[in-house]
Each structure stands twice: as structure tokens, then as C-alpha cells.
């Protein structure tokens, strides 16, 4: 920050958004290709799980980890709650899990009616109506990773 080093003796709150590409349930369909287990993808999932667990077991008294519904293959701990962008002022659905340690559940701040799914996974959008087609057809991974400002504001106001 400002090209200056800072010493932090200890953190009191960690809000982590680890990469979910290989951990999410949406990506689980890529673990098998032609009835063959994709070992490289499994290894990347294990690495992702290990990073997730480093956050979960960090020496920080209050922890929140945000990620989508995980694939059961990687045996993450059970999430504490799920939230939706439309509960925080954004008119989209995008189910997001929060793993909370020593933090109260996040409560909605501005519930609005969802008009569409933010960015659905895989074939889901092909089997459902227009509202489930999602907002993006390109840069899906980048757009799926978005943390909505309403959610970030709620976290900072309720836990900061």
C-alpha cells in the first residue's frame, strides 16, 4: 500500500475467496471424460481443497470462506449458509456458500426480485427458460467469480 511495507502482528478477521474452478459442483462433470477419470483435474481439485483448508485452519479467530456449492469428491467441510445476490440488492440468482467460523450468519440487506441467473453452469441453461440462461455467454469463468458489491458491503458492515 503506497509502496510501503506494513507489519501486521495478527489478523482478527479473514474473508477468503479462493479459486473454485476445480472445487465447485459445476465443474465436477469435467472429472470424467469418456468414462476415464481425469487425473490432472483431480490433482488440481486436491490442490484447491488444500488451499481452501489452509484458509479454514488459519490462525485467525474469525473466518469466512466464500465459494459455490462444492463437489462432494473433495470432502470440504459443510458450509454454514448460502446467500443470493438478490438478497443484497442485485437482481440475479447465484447461490453462494459461506463457511463461517466465529461469525454470525450474514443477513440480507436489500431483497429484490431476481430477473435472471447470473451465470449458470453447463447444460443447465439449455434445459430451462429464458430467466435461467444467465447474463454471460463469454468470459463465464471470470464472470462467475464475481463477488457482488452488495454482498461485500454487507460483510464489511456486519463483520468489520
C-alpha positions in Angstrom: 0.0 0.0 0.0 1.5 3.3 -1.1 4.8 1.3 -1.8 5.3 1.0 1.9 5.6 -2.2 3.9 3.3 -2.7 6.9 3.7 -5.1 9.8 0.6 -6.8 11.0 1.0 -8.7 14.2 -2.1 -10.7 13.9 -5.3 -10.7 11.8 -8.6 -10.7 13.6 -10.8 -11.4 10.5 -10.2 -13.3 7.3 -12.6 -13.2 4.4 -11.3 -15.6 1.7 -12.4 -16.1 -1.9 -10.2 -19.0 -3.1 -10.4 -20.1 -6.7 -13.2 -22.5 -7.2 -12.6 -23.8 -10.7 -11.7 -27.3 -9.7 -13.7 -27.5 -6.4 -17.2 -26.5 -7.5 -20.0 -28.8 -8.2 -20.5 -27.1 -11.5 -17.0 -28.3 -12.6 -17.4 -31.9 -11.3 -18.7 -33.0 -14.7 -15.2 -32.5 -16.1 -13.6 -35.1 -13.7 -14.6 -37.8 -16.1 -14.1 -37.7 -19.9 -15.1 -40.7 -22.0 -15.5 -42.8 -18.8 -11.9 -42.1 -17.8 -11.0 -40.2 -14.6 -9.0 -37.1 -15.5 -6.1 -37.4 -13.1 -4.7 -33.9 -13.7 -8.1 -32.3 -12.9 -8.4 -34.4 -9.8 -5.0 -33.3 -8.7 -5.9 -29.6 -9.3 -9.0 -30.2 -7.2 -6.9 -31.6 -4.4 -4.6 -28.6 -4.6 -7.7 -26.3 -4.5 -9.0 -28.2 -1.5 -5.7 -27.9 0.3 -5.6 -24.1 -0.3 -9.2 -23.9 1.0 -8.3 -25.8 4.1 -5.3 -23.6 4.7 -7.7 -20.7 5.0 -10.1 -22.7 7.1 -7.4 -23.7 9.6 -5.7 -20.3 9.6 -4.7 -18.8 13.0 -7.3 -16.1 12.7 -10.2 -16.0 15.2 -13.0 -15.1 12.7 -13.1 -16.7 9.2 -15.4 -16.5 6.3 -14.7 -18.5 3.1 -16.9 -17.8 0.1 -17.3 -20.4 -2.7 -20.0 -22.0 -4.8 -21.6 -25.4 -3.9 -18.6 -27.7 -3.7 -18.2 -31.1 -5.3 -18.5 -33.8 -2.7 -15.5 -35.6 -4.2 -13.1 -33.2 -2.4 -14.7 -33.5 1.1 -14.8 -29.9 2.1 -16.4 -29.1 5.5 -20.1 -28.4 5.4 -20.9 -24.8 4.6 -22.6 -22.7 7.2 -25.1 -20.8 5.0 -26.0 -20.0 1.4 -26.7 -16.5 0.1 -28.0 -15.0 -3.1 -27.1 -11.6 -4.8 -30.8 -10.7 -4.9 -30.8 -10.6 -1.0 -28.2 -7.8 -1.3 -29.7 -5.5 -3.9 -28.6 -7.3 -7.2 -31.5 -8.7 -9.3 -29.7 -12.0 -10.0 -29.6 -15.5 -8.6 -26.1 -17.1 -8.0 -26.2 -19.4 -5.0 -23.0 -18.9 -2.9 -21.9 -20.8 0.1 -20.3 -19.2 3.2 -18.2 -21.2 5.6 -18.2 -19.3 8.9 -16.0 -19.6 11.9 -16.9 -17.5 14.9 -19.0 -15.2 12.8 -22.8 -14.8 12.7 -24.6 -15.7 9.5 -24.8 -12.8 7.1 -28.3 -11.3 6.9 -29.9 -9.9 3.8 -29.8 -6.1 3.5 -31.8 -5.3 0.3 -34.0 -8.1 -1.0 -35.0 -7.5 -4.7 -36.8 -9.8 -7.2 -34.3 -11.7 -9.3 -34.7 -11.3 -13.1 -32.1 -13.8 -14.2 -29.4 -16.3 -13.2 -26.1 -14.5 -13.1 -24.1 -17.2 -15.0 -25.4 -20.7 -15.0 -23.2 -23.7 -15.3 -23.0 -26.2 -18.2 -26.2 -27.6 -19.7 -28.5 -26.1 -17.0 -29.3 -23.1 -19.1 -30.2 -25.2 -22.2 -33.0 -27.1 -20.2 -34.7 -24.1 -18.6 -36.5 -20.9 -19.5 -35.0 -17.5 -20.5 -34.5 -16.3 -17.0 -32.1 -19.2 -16.4 -29.9 -18.6 -19.5 -27.7 -16.2 -17.5 -26.1 -12.9 -18.2 -22.9 -14.2 -19.8 -22.0 -16.5 -22.7 -18.3 -15.4 -22.9 -15.8 -15.0 -20.1 -18.0 -17.2 -18.0 -15.3 -18.2 -15.5 -14.3 -14.6 -14.9 -17.9 -13.5 -14.5 -18.9 -16.5 -12.3 -16.2 -15.5 -9.9 -17.7 -12.0 -9.3 -18.4 -11.0 -5.7 -21.3 -8.6 -5.8 -20.7 -5.2 -4.1 -23.9 -5.6 -2.0 -22.5 -8.8 -0.5 -19.1 -7.3 0.1 -20.7 -4.2 1.7 -22.9 -6.5 4.0 -19.8 -8.4 5.0 -17.9 -5.2 5.9 -20.8 -3.6 7.7 -21.9 -6.7 9.6 -18.5 -8.2 10.5 -16.0 -5.3 10.1 
